[in-house]
Amino acid sequence: MTQKDVILILAVIGALAILGFILRVTFALLGPLMLIAIGYFIYRAWQKQGGGR
């Protein structure tokens, strides 16, 4: 096994760890973001229906 192989394996492991962290943060924030989005769309529909400015 050459030094390039070791570096490649470490790079792949590091990339997978970072990807897993990003996915965990994304799914942790998914609930609050969905609530904010639903509230925003309800607000926009209410503004249009109420004849907002």
C-alpha positions in Angstrom: 0.0 0.0 0.0 1.5 3.3 -1.1 1.2 6.7 0.6 -1.3 7.7 -2.1 -3.6 4.8 -1.1 -3.5 5.8 2.5 -4.3 9.4 1.7 -7.2 8.3 -0.5 -8.7 6.1 2.2 -8.4 8.9 4.8 -10.0 11.4 2.4 -12.9 9.0 1.7 -13.5 8.4 5.4 -13.3 12.1 6.1 -15.8 12.9 3.3 -18.2 10.3 4.7 -17.9 11.7 8.2 -18.6 15.3 7.0 -21.5 14.1 4.8 -23.0 12.3 7.8 -22.7 15.4 10.0 -24.3 17.6 7.3 -27.2 15.2 6.9 -27.7 15.0 10.7 -27.9 18.8 11.0 -30.2 19.0 8.0 -32.7 16.5 9.4 -32.5 18.2 12.8 -33.5 21.5 11.3 -36.1 20.0 8.9 -39.0 20.2 11.4 -38.6 23.8 12.4 -38.0 24.8 8.8 -41.1 23.1 7.6 -43.2 24.8 10.3 -41.7 28.2 9.3 -42.5 27.5 5.6 -46.1 26.4 6.3 -46.6 29.5 8.4 -45.2 31.7 5.7 -47.4 30.3 3.0 -50.5 30.5 5.2 -49.6 34.2 5.9 -49.2 34.9 2.2 -52.5 33.3 1.4 -54.2 35.2 4.1 -52.7 38.5 2.9 -53.9 37.8 -0.7 -57.4 36.7 0.4 -57.7 39.7 2.8 -56.9 42.1 0.0 -53.6 43.1 1.5 -51.6 46.1 0.2 
